[in-house]
Each structure stands twice: as C-alpha cells, then as structure tokens.
Amino acid sequence: MAKGRLWKRAVRLGFFAAVAYAFWRWLEQRQSDSTLTWEPQPLPFPPRPRAPDPWIEPDNGSCPTSHPVKAKLSSGIYHLTGGVNYERTTPDRCYLDPAAAERDGLRAAKR
C-alpha cells in the first residue's frame, strides 16, 4: 500500500510541475512577443487651427500686437491704436478687433 501512495504522489507532483513549467514558458513567450510597434496613421481630417480668443488679459498694462484694442470696463469704452488716449489708457482687457469689443457691450472712444 505504501508503494501505491508514493506512486500517486509522484504522479501528482509531476503533473503539477508540468503545468507550472508550461505556464512559465507561456509567460516567457508572451513577454518576448511584446515588441509591437505602431505605425503612425494620417488623421481622418486635417486639423484646423483654433480661432484666437476675442479678448485676453493685458500684460503689464499693455496690449500685445495680436490684440491691439484697449478696453476699460469701468467706463465701457475701448480705444483704438492711434487714438488720443490710447497710450495713456491702462486696459482691463485687450480685444482682437473693435467688433469683439462691441459684442461685449463696449463703445468706441469719441476721440
């Protein structure tokens, strides 16, 4: 009887060892096959540049050349380049064009 139990244990141990070895080989193969590379694909449609913001915050009290219209929100007035008070105005916002300032409810300076 002892020989029969010993034989069954050896068979079970061999079976589990074979399963563990097969699993280990499968993991090794899977790791070595993971060198996939992706080829870049063209976009389905060409990218469109985003439209510039209608207004931006001033930088140190001056407007950049991309947004030259100076606006004072407290007075509701915007100033264009070359206007009488353009240089001395410290803007609250800088607009892309006069139409953008008017859409926000501002009016042009009278001088």
Backbone atoms as SQL, in Angstrom:
CREATE TABLE atoms (id INTEGER PRIMARY KEY, chain TEXT, resi INTEGER, resn TEXT, atom TEXT, x REAL, y REAL, z REAL);
INSERT INTO atoms VALUES
  (1, 'A', 1, 'MET', 'N', 0.802, -1.200, 0.000),
  (2, 'A', 1, 'MET', 'CA', 0.000, 0.000, 0.000),
  (3, 'A', 1, 'MET', 'C', 0.838, 1.254, 0.000),
  (4, 'A', 2, 'ALA', 'N', 1.931, 1.229, 0.678),
  (5, 'A', 2, 'ALA', 'CA', 2.794, 2.392, 0.746),
  (6, 'A', 2, 'ALA', 'C', 3.351, 2.726, -0.626),
  (7, 'A', 3, 'LYS', 'N', 3.621, 1.653, -1.413),
  (8, 'A', 3, 'LYS', 'CA', 4.149, 1.904, -2.753),
  (9, 'A', 3, 'LYS', 'C', 3.103, 2.595, -3.625),
  (10, 'A', 4, 'GLY', 'N', 1.846, 2.252, -3.480),
  (11, 'A', 4, 'GLY', 'CA', 0.764, 2.842, -4.270),
  (12, 'A', 4, 'GLY', 'C', 0.579, 4.325, -3.967),
  (13, 'A', 5, 'ARG', 'N', 0.665, 4.692, -2.682),
  (14, 'A', 5, 'ARG', 'CA', 0.523, 6.104, -2.307),
  (15, 'A', 5, 'ARG', 'C', 1.713, 6.919, -2.784),
  (16, 'A', 6, 'LEU', 'N', 2.876, 6.328, -2.657),
  (17, 'A', 6, 'LEU', 'CA', 4.082, 7.023, -3.100),
  (18, 'A', 6, 'LEU', 'C', 4.030, 7.264, -4.608),
  (19, 'A', 7, 'TRP', 'N', 3.549, 6.247, -5.318),
  (20, 'A', 7, 'TRP', 'CA', 3.438, 6.365, -6.772),
  (21, 'A', 7, 'TRP', 'C', 2.433, 7.465, -7.146),
  (22, 'A', 8, 'LYS', 'N', 1.276, 7.555, -6.466),
  (23, 'A', 8, 'LYS', 'CA', 0.269, 8.577, -6.747),
  (24, 'A', 8, 'LYS', 'C', 0.824, 9.973, -6.461),
  (25, 'A', 9, 'ARG', 'N', 1.558, 10.110, -5.384),
  (26, 'A', 9, 'ARG', 'CA', 2.157, 11.417, -5.051),
  (27, 'A', 9, 'ARG', 'C', 3.156, 11.845, -6.120),
  (28, 'A', 10, 'ALA', 'N', 3.955, 10.921, -6.602),
  (29, 'A', 10, 'ALA', 'CA', 4.949, 11.237, -7.634),
  (30, 'A', 10, 'ALA', 'C', 4.255, 11.674, -8.924),
  (31, 'A', 11, 'VAL', 'N', 3.153, 11.003, -9.275),
  (32, 'A', 11, 'VAL', 'CA', 2.418, 11.361, -10.493),
  (33, 'A', 11, 'VAL', 'C', 1.793, 12.748, -10.339),
  (34, 'A', 12, 'ARG', 'N', 1.183, 13.007, -9.173),
  (35, 'A', 12, 'ARG', 'CA', 0.587, 14.328, -8.931),
  (36, 'A', 12, 'ARG', 'C', 1.645, 15.422, -8.973),
  (37, 'A', 13, 'LEU', 'N', 2.764, 15.193, -8.320),
  (38, 'A', 13, 'LEU', 'CA', 3.844, 16.178, -8.308),
  (39, 'A', 13, 'LEU', 'C', 4.354, 16.433, -9.725),
  (40, 'A', 14, 'GLY', 'N', 4.512, 15.384, -10.504),
  (41, 'A', 14, 'GLY', 'CA', 4.952, 15.533, -11.891),
  (42, 'A', 14, 'GLY', 'C', 3.944, 16.307, -12.726),
  (43, 'A', 15, 'PHE', 'N', 2.649, 16.044, -12.491),
  (44, 'A', 15, 'PHE', 'CA', 1.600, 16.752, -13.222),
  (45, 'A', 15, 'PHE', 'C', 1.630, 18.248, -12.903),
  (46, 'A', 16, 'PHE', 'N', 1.688, 18.584, -11.611),
  (47, 'A', 16, 'PHE', 'CA', 1.716, 19.997, -11.220),
  (48, 'A', 16, 'PHE', 'C', 2.996, 20.685, -11.689),
  (49, 'A', 17, 'ALA', 'N', 4.108, 19.962, -11.696),
  (50, 'A', 17, 'ALA', 'CA', 5.364, 20.532, -12.196),
  (51, 'A', 17, 'ALA', 'C', 5.256, 20.809, -13.694),
  (52, 'A', 18, 'ALA', 'N', 4.620, 19.907, -14.430),
  (53, 'A', 18, 'ALA', 'CA', 4.460, 20.100, -15.876),
  (54, 'A', 18, 'ALA', 'C', 3.548, 21.292, -16.163),
  (55, 'A', 19, 'VAL', 'N', 2.476, 21.447, -15.386),
  (56, 'A', 19, 'VAL', 'CA', 1.567, 22.583, -15.568),
  (57, 'A', 19, 'VAL', 'C', 2.289, 23.886, -15.246),
  (58, 'A', 20, 'ALA', 'N', 3.051, 23.907, -14.149),
  (59, 'A', 20, 'ALA', 'CA', 3.793, 25.110, -13.774),
  (60, 'A', 20, 'ALA', 'C', 4.828, 25.461, -14.839),
  (61, 'A', 21, 'TYR', 'N', 5.526, 24.449, -15.373),
  (62, 'A', 21, 'TYR', 'CA', 6.528, 24.699, -16.415),
  (63, 'A', 21, 'TYR', 'C', 5.864, 25.243, -17.693),
  (64, 'A', 22, 'ALA', 'N', 4.728, 24.689, -18.064),
  (65, 'A', 22, 'ALA', 'CA', 4.024, 25.156, -19.262),
  (66, 'A', 22, 'ALA', 'C', 3.554, 26.600, -19.079),
  (67, 'A', 23, 'PHE', 'N', 3.072, 26.918, -17.886),
  (68, 'A', 23, 'PHE', 'CA', 2.636, 28.283, -17.601),
  (69, 'A', 23, 'PHE', 'C', 3.818, 29.250, -17.663),
  (70, 'A', 24, 'TRP', 'N', 4.947, 28.848, -17.096),
  (71, 'A', 24, 'TRP', 'CA', 6.149, 29.686, -17.114),
  (72, 'A', 24, 'TRP', 'C', 6.609, 29.936, -18.546),
  (73, 'A', 25, 'ARG', 'N', 6.607, 28.911, -19.390),
  (74, 'A', 25, 'ARG', 'CA', 7.015, 29.067, -20.795),
  (75, 'A', 25, 'ARG', 'C', 6.047, 29.984, -21.552),
  (76, 'A', 26, 'TRP', 'N', 4.774, 29.862, -21.242),
  (77, 'A', 26, 'TRP', 'CA', 3.771, 30.708, -21.885),
  (78, 'A', 26, 'TRP', 'C', 4.007, 32.171, -21.525),
  (79, 'A', 27, 'LEU', 'N', 4.311, 32.466, -20.251),
  (80, 'A', 27, 'LEU', 'CA', 4.604, 33.837, -19.834),
  (81, 'A', 27, 'LEU', 'C', 5.862, 34.363, -20.513),
  (82, 'A', 28, 'GLU', 'N', 6.886, 33.550, -20.606),
  (83, 'A', 28, 'GLU', 'CA', 8.127, 33.961, -21.272),
  (84, 'A', 28, 'GLU', 'C', 7.878, 34.303, -22.738),
  (85, 'A', 29, 'GLN', 'N', 7.112, 33.465, -23.407),
  (86, 'A', 29, 'GLN', 'CA', 6.823, 33.709, -24.827),
  (87, 'A', 29, 'GLN', 'C', 6.012, 34.987, -24.995),
  (88, 'A', 30, 'ARG', 'N', 5.089, 35.218, -24.103),
  (89, 'A', 30, 'ARG', 'CA', 4.242, 36.402, -24.180),
  (90, 'A', 30, 'ARG', 'C', 5.046, 37.676, -23.978),
  (91, 'A', 31, 'GLN', 'N', 6.002, 37.644, -23.083),
  (92, 'A', 31, 'GLN', 'CA', 6.835, 38.818, -22.839),
  (93, 'A', 31, 'GLN', 'C', 7.755, 39.093, -24.015),
  (94, 'A', 32, 'SER', 'N', 8.246, 38.076, -24.666),
  (95, 'A', 32, 'SER', 'CA', 9.156, 38.294, -25.787),
  (96, 'A', 32, 'SER', 'C', 8.416, 38.772, -27.035),
  (97, 'A', 33, 'ASP', 'N', 7.129, 38.497, -27.150),
  (98, 'A', 33, 'ASP', 'CA', 6.352, 38.933, -28.304),
  (99, 'A', 33, 'ASP', 'C', 5.795, 40.343, -28.137),
  (100, 'A', 34, 'SER', 'N', 6.102, 41.008, -27.044),
  (101, 'A', 34, 'SER', 'CA', 5.507, 42.317, -26.782),
  (102, 'A', 34, 'SER', 'C', 6.294, 43.470, -27.405),
  (103, 'A', 35, 'THR', 'N', 7.053, 43.217, -28.442),
  (104, 'A', 35, 'THR', 'CA', 7.802, 44.282, -29.112),
  (105, 'A', 35, 'THR', 'C', 7.021, 44.825, -30.306),
  (106, 'A', 36, 'LEU', 'N', 5.737, 44.979, -30.140),
  (107, 'A', 36, 'LEU', 'CA', 4.901, 45.513, -31.208),
  (108, 'A', 36, 'LEU', 'C', 5.206, 46.987, -31.413),
  (109, 'A', 37, 'THR', 'N', 5.155, 47.426, -32.637),
  (110, 'A', 37, 'THR', 'CA', 5.341, 48.839, -32.941),
  (111, 'A', 37, 'THR', 'C', 4.090, 49.344, -33.651),
  (112, 'A', 38, 'TRP', 'N', 3.785, 50.586, -33.413),
  (113, 'A', 38, 'TRP', 'CA', 2.624, 51.215, -34.028),
  (114, 'A', 38, 'TRP', 'C', 3.095, 52.151, -35.122),
  (115, 'A', 39, 'GLU', 'N', 2.517, 51.982, -36.277),
  (116, 'A', 39, 'GLU', 'CA', 2.831, 52.884, -37.374),
  (117, 'A', 39, 'GLU', 'C', 1.892, 54.085, -37.290),
  (118, 'A', 40, 'PRO', 'N', 2.415, 55.293, -37.468),
  (119, 'A', 40, 'PRO', 'CA', 1.535, 56.461, -37.408),
  (120, 'A', 40, 'PRO', 'C', 0.550, 56.450, -38.578),
  (121, 'A', 41, 'GLN', 'N', -0.669, 56.793, -38.268),
  (122, 'A', 41, 'GLN', 'CA', -1.719, 56.840, -39.274),
  (123, 'A', 41, 'GLN', 'C', -2.087, 58.296, -39.538),
  (124, 'A', 42, 'PRO', 'N', -2.450, 58.624, -40.762),
  (125, 'A', 42, 'PRO', 'CA', -2.872, 60.007, -41.036),
  (126, 'A', 42, 'PRO', 'C', -4.214, 60.291, -40.360),
  (127, 'A', 43, 'LEU', 'N', -4.419, 61.544, -40.046),
  (128, 'A', 43, 'LEU', 'CA', -5.684, 61.941, -39.440),
  (129, 'A', 43, 'LEU', 'C', -6.809, 61.795, -40.456),
  (130, 'A', 44, 'PRO', 'N', -8.012, 61.453, -40.013),
  (131, 'A', 44, 'PRO', 'CA', -9.110, 61.307, -40.969),
  (132, 'A', 44, 'PRO', 'C', -9.538, 62.637, -41.583),
  (133, 'A', 45, 'PHE', 'N', -9.162, 63.736, -40.944),
  (134, 'A', 45, 'PHE', 'CA', -9.463, 65.062, -41.479),
  (135, 'A', 45, 'PHE', 'C', -8.324, 65.984, -41.060),
  (136, 'A', 46, 'PRO', 'N', -8.015, 67.001, -41.843),
  (137, 'A', 46, 'PRO', 'CA', -6.897, 67.878, -41.481),
  (138, 'A', 46, 'PRO', 'C', -7.220, 68.694, -40.231),
  (139, 'A', 47, 'PRO', 'N', -6.254, 68.887, -39.363),
  (140, 'A', 47, 'PRO', 'CA', -6.513, 69.686, -38.162),
  (141, 'A', 47, 'PRO', 'C', -6.741, 71.147, -38.517),
  (142, 'A', 48, 'ARG', 'N', -7.675, 71.761, -37.826),
  (143, 'A', 48, 'ARG', 'CA', -7.965, 73.174, -38.052),
  (144, 'A', 48, 'ARG', 'C', -7.383, 73.971, -36.901),
  (145, 'A', 49, 'PRO', 'N', -6.714, 75.050, -37.192),
  (146, 'A', 49, 'PRO', 'CA', -6.199, 75.869, -36.096),
  (147, 'A', 49, 'PRO', 'C', -7.348, 76.500, -35.320),
  (148, 'A', 50, 'ARG', 'N', -7.148, 76.607, -34.032),
  (149, 'A', 50, 'ARG', 'CA', -8.173, 77.194, -33.175),
  (150, 'A', 50, 'ARG', 'C', -8.234, 78.696, -33.394),
  (151, 'A', 51, 'ALA', 'N', -9.426, 79.233, -33.405),
  (152, 'A', 51, 'ALA', 'CA', -9.600, 80.677, -33.574),
  (153, 'A', 51, 'ALA', 'C', -9.037, 81.390, -32.346),
  (154, 'A', 52, 'PRO', 'N', -8.411, 82.545, -32.538),
  (155, 'A', 52, 'PRO', 'CA', -7.866, 83.264, -31.382),
  (156, 'A', 52, 'PRO', 'C', -8.987, 83.752, -30.468),
  (157, 'A', 53, 'ASP', 'N', -8.679, 83.872, -29.197),
  (158, 'A', 53, 'ASP', 'CA', -9.661, 84.372, -28.232),
  (159, 'A', 53, 'ASP', 'C', -10.032, 85.807, -28.588),
  (160, 'A', 54, 'PRO', 'N', -11.313, 86.196, -28.414),
  (161, 'A', 54, 'PRO', 'CA', -11.712, 87.563, -28.754),
  (162, 'A', 54, 'PRO', 'C', -11.065, 88.597, -27.840),
  (163, 'A', 55, 'TRP', 'N', -10.733, 88.215, -26.600),
  (164, 'A', 55, 'TRP', 'CA', -10.045, 89.146, -25.707),
  (165, 'A', 55, 'TRP', 'C', -9.094, 88.371, -24.797),
  (166, 'A', 56, 'ILE', 'N', -8.062, 89.060, -24.331),
  (167, 'A', 56, 'ILE', 'CA', -7.100, 88.478, -23.398),
  (168, 'A', 56, 'ILE', 'C', -6.802, 89.500, -22.308),
  (169, 'A', 57, 'GLU', 'N', -6.196, 89.039, -21.242),
  (170, 'A', 57, 'GLU', 'CA', -5.776, 89.931, -20.164),
  (171, 'A', 57, 'GLU', 'C', -4.546, 90.716, -20.629),
  (172, 'A', 58, 'PRO', 'N', -4.419, 91.984, -20.227),
  (173, 'A', 58, 'PRO', 'CA', -3.239, 92.759, -20.620),
  (174, 'A', 58, 'PRO', 'C', -1.985, 92.243, -19.916),
  (175, 'A', 59, 'ASP', 'N', -0.853, 92.492, -20.544),
  (176, 'A', 59, 'ASP', 'CA', 0.431, 92.077, -19.988),
  (177, 'A', 59, 'ASP', 'C', 1.172, 93.319, -19.496),
  (178, 'A', 60, 'ASN', 'N', 1.250, 93.503, -18.192),
  (179, 'A', 60, 'ASN', 'CA', 1.916, 94.669, -17.580),
  (180, 'A', 60, 'ASN', 'C', 1.333, 95.993, -18.073),
  (181, 'A', 61, 'GLY', 'N', 0.034, 96.061, -18.212),
  (182, 'A', 61, 'GLY', 'CA', -0.619, 97.306, -18.588),
  (183, 'A', 61, 'GLY', 'C', -0.577, 97.643, -20.056),
  (184, 'A', 62, 'SER', 'N', -0.145, 96.718, -20.889),
  (185, 'A', 62, 'SER', 'CA', -0.130, 96.995, -22.330),
  (186, 'A', 62, 'SER', 'C', -0.713, 95.801, -23.077),
  (187, 'A', 63, 'CYS', 'N', -1.174, 96.079, -24.276),
  (188, 'A', 63, 'CYS', 'CA', -1.773, 95.033, -25.099),
  (189, 'A', 63, 'CYS', 'C', -0.761, 94.518, -26.115),
  (190, 'A', 64, 'PRO', 'N', -0.768, 93.223, -26.390),
  (191, 'A', 64, 'PRO', 'CA', 0.125, 92.686, -27.420),
  (192, 'A', 64, 'PRO', 'C', -0.360, 93.088, -28.812),
  (193, 'A', 65, 'THR', 'N', 0.489, 92.934, -29.787),
  (194, 'A', 65, 'THR', 'CA', 0.128, 93.322, -31.157),
  (195, 'A', 65, 'THR', 'C', -0.990, 92.451, -31.724),
  (196, 'A', 66, 'SER', 'N', -1.172, 91.250, -31.184),
  (197, 'A', 66, 'SER', 'CA', -2.247, 90.388, -31.683),
  (198, 'A', 66, 'SER', 'C', -3.623, 90.872, -31.239),
  (199, 'A', 67, 'HIS', 'N', -3.703, 91.618, -30.131),
  (200, 'A', 67, 'HIS', 'CA', -4.960, 92.144, -29.595),
  (201, 'A', 67, 'HIS', 'C', -4.755, 93.630, -29.275),
  (202, 'A', 68, 'PRO', 'N', -4.786, 94.506, -30.292),
  (203, 'A', 68, 'PRO', 'CA', -4.397, 95.905, -30.084),
  (204, 'A', 68, 'PRO', 'C', -5.467, 96.820, -29.479),
  (205, 'A', 69, 'VAL', 'N', -6.698, 96.386, -29.372),
  (206, 'A', 69, 'VAL', 'CA', -7.775, 97.259, -28.898),
  (207, 'A', 69, 'VAL', 'C', -7.800, 97.238, -27.368),
  (208, 'A', 70, 'LYS', 'N', -7.585, 98.416, -26.741),
  (209, 'A', 70, 'LYS', 'CA', -7.582, 98.531, -25.280),
  (210, 'A', 70, 'LYS', 'C', -8.990, 98.840, -24.794),
  (211, 'A', 71, 'ALA', 'N', -9.425, 98.170, -23.739),
  (212, 'A', 71, 'ALA', 'CA', -10.777, 98.387, -23.220),
  (213, 'A', 71, 'ALA', 'C', -10.736, 98.644, -21.726),
  (214, 'A', 72, 'LYS', 'N', -11.514, 99.643, -21.293),
  (215, 'A', 72, 'LYS', 'CA', -11.724, 99.939, -19.873),
  (216, 'A', 72, 'LYS', 'C', -13.143, 99.511, -19.550),
  (217, 'A', 73, 'LEU', 'N', -13.283, 98.516, -18.700),
  (218, 'A', 73, 'LEU', 'CA', -14.613, 98.001, -18.379),
  (219, 'A', 73, 'LEU', 'C', -15.398, 98.956, -17.492),
  (220, 'A', 74, 'SER', 'N', -14.701, 99.720, -16.638),
  (221, 'A', 74, 'SER', 'CA', -15.412, 100.633, -15.734),
  (222, 'A', 74, 'SER', 'C', -16.126, 101.742, -16.507),
  (223, 'A', 75, 'SER', 'N', -15.528, 102.194, -17.609),
  (224, 'A', 75, 'SER', 'CA', -16.160, 103.255, -18.401),
  (225, 'A', 75, 'SER', 'C', -16.952, 102.700, -19.583),
  (226, 'A', 76, 'GLY', 'N', -16.708, 101.439, -19.955),
  (227, 'A', 76, 'GLY', 'CA', -17.415, 100.848, -21.088),
  (228, 'A', 76, 'GLY', 'C', -16.914, 101.350, -22.421),
  (229, 'A', 77, 'ILE', 'N', -15.652, 101.792, -22.465),
  (230, 'A', 77, 'ILE', 'CA', -15.078, 102.385, -23.680),
  (231, 'A', 77, 'ILE', 'C', -13.884, 101.551, -24.131),
  (232, 'A', 78, 'TYR', 'N', -13.709, 101.463, -25.459),
  (233, 'A', 78, 'TYR', 'CA', -12.491, 100.852, -25.991),
  (234, 'A', 78, 'TYR', 'C', -11.739, 101.885, -26.817),
  (235, 'A', 79, 'HIS', 'N', -10.417, 101.735, -26.853),
  (236, 'A', 79, 'HIS', 'CA', -9.542, 102.673, -27.554),
  (237, 'A', 79, 'HIS', 'C', -8.792, 101.939, -28.652),
  (238, 'A', 80, 'LEU', 'N', -8.730, 102.577, -29.821),
  (239, 'A', 80, 'LEU', 'CA', -8.009, 102.020, -30.962),
  (240, 'A', 80, 'LEU', 'C', -6.615, 102.610, -31.049),
  (241, 'A', 81, 'THR', 'N', -5.721, 101.885, -31.682),
  (242, 'A', 81, 'THR', 'CA', -4.357, 102.362, -31.895),
  (243, 'A', 81, 'THR', 'C', -4.391, 103.682, -32.655),
  (244, 'A', 82, 'GLY', 'N', -3.629, 104.652, -32.191),
  (245, 'A', 82, 'GLY', 'CA', -3.590, 105.959, -32.829),
  (246, 'A', 82, 'GLY', 'C', -4.588, 106.936, -32.252),
  (247, 'A', 83, 'GLY', 'N', -5.428, 106.503, -31.342),
  (248, 'A', 83, 'GLY', 'CA', -6.393, 107.401, -30.709),
  (249, 'A', 83, 'GLY', 'C', -5.699, 108.337, -29.730),
  (250, 'A', 84, 'VAL', 'N', -6.391, 109.418, -29.338),
  (251, 'A', 84, 'VAL', 'CA', -5.817, 110.438, -28.456),
  (252, 'A', 84, 'VAL', 'C', -5.403, 109.839, -27.113),
  (253, 'A', 85, 'ASN', 'N', -6.235, 109.017, -26.519),
  (254, 'A', 85, 'ASN', 'CA', -5.967, 108.475, -25.187),
  (255, 'A', 85, 'ASN', 'C', -5.441, 107.039, -25.198),
  (256, 'A', 86, 'TYR', 'N', -5.063, 106.536, -26.352),
  (257, 'A', 86, 'TYR', 'CA', -4.630, 105.140, -26.441),
  (258, 'A', 86, 'TYR', 'C', -3.396, 104.876, -25.582),
  (259, 'A', 87, 'GLU', 'N', -2.385, 105.727, -25.701),
  (260, 'A', 87, 'GLU', 'CA', -1.118, 105.489, -24.998),
  (261, 'A', 87, 'GLU', 'C', -1.267, 105.567, -23.485),
  (262, 'A', 88, 'ARG', 'N', -2.103, 106.446, -22.976),
  (263, 'A', 88, 'ARG', 'CA', -2.196, 106.606, -21.528),
  (264, 'A', 88, 'ARG', 'C', -3.235, 105.692, -20.882),
  (265, 'A', 89, 'THR', 'N', -4.007, 104.981, -21.693),
  (266, 'A', 89, 'THR', 'CA', -5.025, 104.080, -21.154),
  (267, 'A', 89, 'THR', 'C', -4.381, 102.793, -20.650),
  (268, 'A', 90, 'THR', 'N', -4.710, 102.440, -19.408),
  (269, 'A', 90, 'THR', 'CA', -4.301, 101.149, -18.850),
  (270, 'A', 90, 'THR', 'C', -5.499, 100.211, -19.005),
  (271, 'A', 91, 'PRO', 'N', -5.392, 99.215, -19.868),
  (272, 'A', 91, 'PRO', 'CA', -6.573, 98.412, -20.204),
  (273, 'A', 91, 'PRO', 'C', -6.924, 97.378, -19.131),
  (274, 'A', 92, 'ASP', 'N', -8.212, 97.042, -19.089),
  (275, 'A', 92, 'ASP', 'CA', -8.684, 95.908, -18.296),
  (276, 'A', 92, 'ASP', 'C', -8.689, 94.646, -19.156),
  (277, 'A', 93, 'ARG', 'N', -8.928, 94.837, -20.447),
  (278, 'A', 93, 'ARG', 'CA', -8.916, 93.751, -21.424),
  (279, 'A', 93, 'ARG', 'C', -8.307, 94.257, -22.720),
  (280, 'A', 94, 'CYS', 'N', -7.775, 93.325, -23.495),
  (281, 'A', 94, 'CYS', 'CA', -7.247, 93.632, -24.826),
  (282, 'A', 94, 'CYS', 'C', -8.050, 92.812, -25.840),
  (283, 'A', 95, 'TYR', 'N', -8.651, 93.498, -26.791),
  (284, 'A', 95, 'TYR', 'CA', -9.524, 92.835, -27.764),
  (285, 'A', 95, 'TYR', 'C', -8.817, 92.638, -29.097),
  (286, 'A', 96, 'LEU', 'N', -9.276, 91.619, -29.807),
  (287, 'A', 96, 'LEU', 'CA', -8.744, 91.277, -31.118),
  (288, 'A', 96, 'LEU', 'C', -9.075, 92.353, -32.147),
  (289, 'A', 97, 'ASP', 'N', -10.300, 92.853, -32.117),
  (290, 'A', 97, 'ASP', 'CA', -10.734, 93.890, -33.053),
  (291, 'A', 97, 'ASP', 'C', -11.895, 94.669, -32.427),
  (292, 'A', 98, 'PRO', 'N', -12.266, 95.806, -33.010),
  (293, 'A', 98, 'PRO', 'CA', -13.367, 96.599, -32.446),
  (294, 'A', 98, 'PRO', 'C', -14.694, 95.843, -32.384),
  (295, 'A', 99, 'ALA', 'N', -14.938, 94.974, -33.340),
  (296, 'A', 99, 'ALA', 'CA', -16.200, 94.219, -33.345),
  (297, 'A', 99, 'ALA', 'C', -16.309, 93.322, -32.109),
  (298, 'A', 100, 'ALA', 'N', -15.202, 92.735, -31.686),
  (299, 'A', 100, 'ALA', 'CA', -15.220, 91.883, -30.491),
  (300, 'A', 100, 'ALA', 'C', -15.519, 92.710, -29.251),
  (301, 'A', 101, 'ALA', 'N', -14.979, 93.925, -29.184),
  (302, 'A', 101, 'ALA', 'CA', -15.256, 94.804, -28.044),
  (303, 'A', 101, 'ALA', 'C', -16.719, 95.232, -28.040),
  (304, 'A', 102, 'GLU', 'N', -17.262, 95.518, -29.203),
  (305, 'A', 102, 'GLU', 'CA', -18.669, 95.925, -29.288),
  (306, 'A', 102, 'GLU', 'C', -19.606, 94.780, -28.923),
  (307, 'A', 103, 'ARG', 'N', -19.231, 93.554, -29.251),
  (308, 'A', 103, 'ARG', 'CA', -20.056, 92.405, -28.862),
  (309, 'A', 103, 'ARG', 'C', -20.124, 92.263, -27.342),
  (310, 'A', 104, 'ASP', 'N', -19.112, 92.750, -26.636),
  (311, 'A', 104, 'ASP', 'CA', -19.125, 92.719, -25.170),
  (312, 'A', 104, 'ASP', 'C', -19.813, 93.935, -24.569),
  (313, 'A', 105, 'GLY', 'N', -20.400, 94.780, -25.406),
  (314, 'A', 105, 'GLY', 'CA', -21.160, 95.920, -24.903),
  (315, 'A', 105, 'GLY', 'C', -20.346, 97.182, -24.700),
  (316, 'A', 106, 'LEU', 'N', -19.161, 97.253, -25.255),
  (317, 'A', 106, 'LEU', 'CA', -18.337, 98.458, -25.144),
  (318, 'A', 106, 'LEU', 'C', -18.580, 99.359, -26.348),
  (319, 'A', 107, 'ARG', 'N', -18.271, 100.637, -26.182),
  (320, 'A', 107, 'ARG', 'CA', -18.402, 101.576, -27.302),
  (321, 'A', 107, 'ARG', 'C', -17.038, 102.192, -27.578),
  (322, 'A', 108, 'ALA', 'N', -16.884, 102.724, -28.782),
  (323, 'A', 108, 'ALA', 'CA', -15.620, 103.343, -29.180),
  (324, 'A', 108, 'ALA', 'C', -15.438, 104.675, -28.463),
  (325, 'A', 109, 'ALA', 'N', -14.182, 105.039, -28.227),
  (326, 'A', 109, 'ALA', 'CA', -13.885, 106.349, -27.642),
  (327, 'A', 109, 'ALA', 'C', -14.248, 107.429, -28.656),
  (328, 'A', 110, 'LYS', 'N', -14.691, 108.576, -28.163),
  (329, 'A', 110, 'LYS', 'CA', -15.109, 109.646, -29.071),
  (330, 'A', 110, 'LYS', 'C', -13.923, 110.366, -29.682),
  (331, 'A', 111, 'ARG', 'N', -12.761, 110.319, -29.053),
  (332, 'A', 111, 'ARG', 'CA', -11.582, 110.984, -29.615),
  (333, 'A', 111, 'ARG', 'C', -10.496, 109.989, -29.872);
